[in-house]
C-alpha cells in the first residue's frame, strides 16, 4: 500500500542517492544566461535536452513554443490530464540565469561547475532557479511513482527562459495561451525562505518601479574656483531633491508613494516573523524605515524608496569643477494599493512644490504588486501540508519583499498563487558564489512531495 510517507521517502532517497546532485550538476553546466539576449540557442537547448525529458517522464505532453517577443527566449508548456473532475495545478519556473560573472567567484569555484562544500552547493542557478525547479520536478515524479502512475490531479507546467531579463513576452504569452493555462491554483518556487531552517510560503510579491532623476543644467563642467557661487551645482540640486523624497532614516516623505494601512490579516500573518538572524545575514537596522513598524512589516507590508545609484562628475577621479549634469536611479518597492501607475506625475508634482522644476523624472520600468489573501483556503491547506511534513510552523509571507512576475498568474490568469521557496536569504543569488543548501534541498523535496501528494489525496475538497 502506497502512502504519503512512501512519496516523501522516495523524494528524500532521490537526494540521498546523489541523483539530485547529478541532475543539478548537469543543469548548472549549461550557461543559460538570458542577458544579454543575443542568442537563445542555449536557452532552447536547456528546454529541449533537460526539461522536456524530465517533464515527459511525468506523462505530460510537452510543447516548446516561441516567445511572442522577437528574439526573446522560448517557453516550455506541458500538460498531463487525468480527469475532468480533478483539480488542476499550474507549476511555474524559469530556466534562465543571470550572467555567470566568471572570474569573480572565489578560488576553487566556477559559475558553471557544481561544487559541494559541506552543506553548500555552489554554482550559478543552484538557488535561482535550477535547484528549485529540479526539486519540484523530482517531487512530482516521486509522487507519480508512489501513487502507481497517478498524481490525483491535473498538471500544467510553464517554464520561461527570460525571468532574469524582465520576463519579456510572459504576459502576452499568458494572454494568448489563457485556455491552455487554465488551472485552479499556481504552485511555484523561487526566492528565499524567511530563514534556512523555516519552511516558508509567500502569496505574491511587492511591485517595483525604477525611475531616474536627472539634472541636466549645462553641457560641460566649469572650474569650481572661477565659477563657484555663480553656477547652480546639479549634484547639490539632486541631493536636495532626494532629501525631499526620503528622509535620513529611510521614511518616505511623498504621500502619494506611501501605501495604505496594513490590513489586519497581513499584520497578523507577520506577527511572529523575524527578518535576518542567519549566519551570513547582514545586521538589521531596527531604527531604519517607517516608524512604528517591525522589520518584517517594513519588508513585507510597506513601501520602500531606495537610491540605487548616484552619478555626477567623475567619482573615481574628482577634479575641482562644477559638473554639468547629475542623475540618480531610484527604486520604489511597493505593496498592493499603491498608486504606482501615476508615479511619474506624483514625483513631478512633489518636486515642483519644492521649487525643483529643473529635476527631470523618467519612469524606466514597473512591475505590479500582488498579494493573495492570507485567509484563502489554499493558504490554510498549504500551511497544514508543510506543517505535517516538517513538524515546523511555516512562515506565511503575504508577499515576497522582492519582485516576481506573479501578476501574469494572479491578474491575467486569475489564479490564487502559492509560492514555496527552496533557497535561503544568504544564498548569494545574482552574485558570485551563489549556492543552495543541501539540507534545505532535501527538506524541500520532502515538502513538495507531501504537498503534491496532499493535492491528489482528497481532490473533491481541493477547489476552494
N, C-alpha and C positions, 0 to 999 in steps of 0.2 A: 504493500500500500504506500503510495507516494504521499508525502506530507509537505507542509510548509518548511519544516526543518530539512527535508531532503533537498529542496531547491536551494536553501541557504548553504547547506553543506557542500553542494556541488559548486556553488559560486565561490566559496572560500577555498575549496580544493583547487579551483582554477588558478587562484593566486598562489597557493602553497606549492603547486607543482612546477611553478616557473613559467607556465604558459602565458600568464598575463604579461610578464616581463618580455617574453619572446615577441608577443604581438606588439607591445608598445615600442620595443626597440626597433622593429621593422618600420613602424609608422613614424617614429621620430626621425629616422634616417631619410625620410622623404621631405625635402625642403619646400614645403608648400606655402611659401610666403605669398601673401596677397598684395603686398606693397613693395616696390612699385608693380602695378598690374600689367607689365609689358607682355608677359607670356603666361597663358593659362594652361599650358601643356601639363605641367606638374600637378596642378590642381585637378584637372580631369583625370590624370593617371591615378591619383590617390583615390578618387571615387571609383574608378573602374577596377583597379587592381586590389584595393584594400577593402573599401566599404561595400561595394557591390557583392563580393563573395560572402562577406560576413552577414550581410542582410539577406542574401539568398538562402543561407543556412537556416533562417527563421521561417522559410516557406513563403517568403514575400515576393511579389512581383516588383522588379526593380527597373526604374527608368532614370536615365541621366539626360537632363533637359537643359537647353541653352538658356542663358540669362537674357531677360528682355532688354537689358542694358548692353549695347555693343561692347565687345572686348572685355566684359566682366566675366568672372568665373561661373561655371555651371552649377546646377543643383542636382542632388540625388533625391528622388521621390520613390518611396516603396510603400506597398500596401499588402497586408495579409488580412483577408476577410474570413471570419469563422461563422458568423451567424448574424442575421439582421437584428435580432433582439438582444445582442450583446453590446456593452459599452465600447466606444472607440476611443483610443488614446493616440494623440499625436506626439511623437518623440522628436525633439529637435537637437541639433548640434552643429558645430562648424568645423570644417576640415582644414581651414587655413590657419596660419600662424603669423605673428609679427616678424619683422626681419630678425635673422639669427644673431646679428651683432658679433659675428666671428671676430676673434682676436681680443674681445673684451671680457670673455669668461676667464675665471681664474685658472691657474695651471692645472692641467690634468682633465679639464672639461672642454667640451665642444658642443655647440648647439645641436649638432646632427648625430651625436652618439649618446645612447642611453648609458649613463654611468651610475652605478649603485654604490653609495657610501653610507653604510649603516641603514638608517630608515629613509634616507633621501634618494629619490630617483631623479637624476639631473638630465635635462635635455629640453630643447625648445618644443613646446606643445605638451609636455608632461602634465602641466597644470591647466593649460589653456590651448586647445580643448581636447587634444587627442587622448590624454589619460582619462578624461571624464567620459567621452563617448565610447571609449574602449570598455569602461566599467558597465555602461548601460547596455551595450550590445551583448556583452558576455552574460549579464544578468538575465536578459531576455532569453538567450539561448539555453541557459541552465533551467529556467522555469519551463520552457517548452519541453525539454528533455524529461524533467521531473514529472510533468503532467502527462507524459505519454504522447507527445506530439500535439498538444493543445496548449494555448495560452489562457483560454477562457474569456478573451476579449479580442476585439479587432484592433489591429495595429497599423498605424501610418507613421512613416519616418521621413523627416525632411532634413537634409544635410546641405548647408550652404558652403560656399568657398570664398566669401568676401566679408565676413563679420569684422575682421580686423581692419578693413578699409572702409567701414561705414555701411556694410550690407547693401551695396548697390544692387538694385533690382529686386530685393527681397519683398518689399511691399507691393510692387507691381506684380510679381510672381504670385503672391498670395491672393491678389485680386483676381488675376486671370485663372488661377487654379483653385478657386474657393471651393468648388464642388468636390474636387479631389482631396482637399484638405479638411473637409467637414469632420468634426470629432466632438466628443463630449468634454474633453479636458486635454490640456497640454501638460506633459511631464518632461522637463528638460533639466540639464545640468550645465552650469557654468559658474564662474566666480568662486569666491571662498566661503567656507563655513564661517560662522562668527568666531569660533576658536577651533583648533585642530581636533580637540577631544569632544566637541559637542556637535552632534548631527544638527543640521540646520535646514529650514525651509524658508524660501523667500517667495513672495507672491507678486512681484512686479519689480520695477526699477525706478529710481529717480530719473528725471529727464536731465538733459544737458543742453545748454545753449552757449556757444562760443561767440564772443563778439570782440571787435577791435576798436580801440580808441586811438585816433591819430590827431596829431597837432602839427600840420604842415605849414609852418609860418614863412619859410623862405627857402630858396634853392640851395644855399650852402652855409657853411659855418663862418663866423666872424670873430676876430680877435677879442678875447674877453676883457682885455685892458682898454683897448680903444673904443669898444662898443658896450661894455658892461654898464648897465644903468640906463642905456638908451634903447636897447632892444629887448623885447619880451623873450624870455627863455622858454622854449616849448617843453623842455623836461620839467621845469618848475610848474608850468601850467598843467602838465599831465599829472604830476604828483598831487597837485591841488584837486584836480578832477577826481582822481581815485579816492582821495580822502573824503569826498562828499558822498561816495557810493558805499564805502565800508569803513568802519572806524578802526582804531588801533587795537581793538580786542576782537575783531572779526565779525562784528554785528552789522548786518545790512541796514543801511540808512535810507534806502529808497522804498517807500511804502509799497509801490507797485511791484517790487521784486520780492516782497515778503509773502510767505504762504498764509493760507487761512489757519485758524486754530487747529491744533492737533485733535482729530476725532478720538473720542474716548476708547473705542475698541483698539485703535492703533496705540494709544498711550498704554493701555493695559497689556498689549502684546509685548511691549518693550520694557515693562516694569522690572523684569529680572535679568535683563541683558547687560553685559559689561563689554565695552569696546576696549580692545587691546589686552595686554597682560601676558601675551605669548612670549616665548623665549627670545625671538628676534624682532618683536614688535617695538615700534617707537613709543616713547612715553607720552601718554595723553596729556594735553594741556587742559586741565579741568576748568580753567578760567577763560578759555577761548570760546568765542561764538555767542550765540543768543543767550542772554542771562535767563536764569530760572529753568533751564532745560538740562537734562542729563546728557552726557556724551552720546548715549545711544539715541536719544531723541534728536539731537543735533544732526547725527549722521543719517538716520533712517526716517525721520519725520519732519525735517525742517529744510530750508534752503540755505545754501552757502554760496558766497561770491568769492572766487579765488583769482588772484592775479597770477597768470601762468608765465608771463614773460614781459620784460620791460626793455626798451631799447632807445638810446639817444647817444649820439656821438660814437666813439669807439671805446667800448668798455675795457677792451684788452690793452689799449694804448691811449689813455685820455690825454688830451692836449688842452692848452689854455684858450679854448674857443667856445663860443656860444653855438650849440648845434642849431641847424636849421629846422629839423623835424624831430619828433619823438612819437613813439607808439607803444601801446600795451595790449597784450592779448589777455582777455578776461573770460572766465567761465562761470556761468550760473548753473549750479546743480539744484534741481527743483523737484518738489513733490506735486502730486495731483492737486489741482485747484489753483495753481499759479497761472497768471495771465502771461504766459511766455510768448504767445503769438504776437503780442504788442510790445515786446521787449525794446525794440529799437525806438519806438515813439516814446515809451516811458522814460528811457535813459536820456533821449534828446530833450524832452521837456524838463527833466530834472537838471540837466547841465545848463540849459538856458535860464532856468530860475536862479542858478548860482552864477550868472554872468560869465558863462564859459561857452559862448557860441562858436569860438574858434576850434573847439574839440569836436572832431568828426566821429560818428558812430556807425559801425557797419557790422551787422549780424553775419557771421560766417557759416554757421550750421546749427541745427537744433534737432533734438530728438525728444518726443513727448514722454511724459511720466505716466506710469501705470501702477495700479495697486488693486489687487483682489481683496475683498472684504475679509478680514481675519475670521469672521464668523461664518464663512462659507462652509457648507457640509464637506466640500472637498478638502478643506484645510483640516477639519476635525478628523476626517478619515486618514489623511496622510500623516498627521501628527501621531495618531494612535498606532499606525503601522510602524513608524520609525521607533516609537517607544517600545513596542512589542519586540522588535528585533534586537535593539541595543540595550534595553533597560534604562536608557537615559531619556530625560525630558528634552525634546528638541527645542532649539531656539526658533522662534517664529518671527521673521522679519517681514513686516507689511510690504516693504520694498527693499531691494538692494540699494546700498548707498551709491554704487556706481550705476552705469547705464548700459542697457542691452536693448536690442530691437524688439522688445516684448510687445510694443504697440501693434506690430504686424499680426500677432496672435490674439491679443486682447481686444483690439478695436476692429481690425479688418475681418478676422475670422470669428470674433465674438466668443472666445474661449476663456473659461477660468484657467488661470496659469499657475502651476505648481513647479517651482524650481528646487532641486535637491543638489546643492553644490558638493563637489568631492575634493576641493582644494582647501588651502588654509591661508590665513592672512599674510604670512611672511613667505609666500612661495616664489617671490621674485618674478611674478607674472609680468610679461612685457619687458623684462630686464635681463641682463646677463645672469647666469647661474639659476635660471628657472628650474623649479623642482616640484615634485609631488612627494607626499609622504606615503611610504609603503603601508603603514598602519592605517592611514585614512583610506587608501585604495582598497585594502582588504575589508575594512568595516563597510565601506561604501558598496562593495559587491554584495555583501550580506543585506544591507539596507535596501538596495534596488531589487534584489531577488525577492525579498519579503514584500516590498511594495507591489511589484508586478504579480506576485502570487496572490496577494490580497485582492487585487483588481479583478482577477479571474475567479476568486473563490465564491463570491456571492453577487454575481453580476446583476441580479434583479434589483439590488439596492444601490447600485453604483452610478446612477444618473441623477444626482441631487437636483 
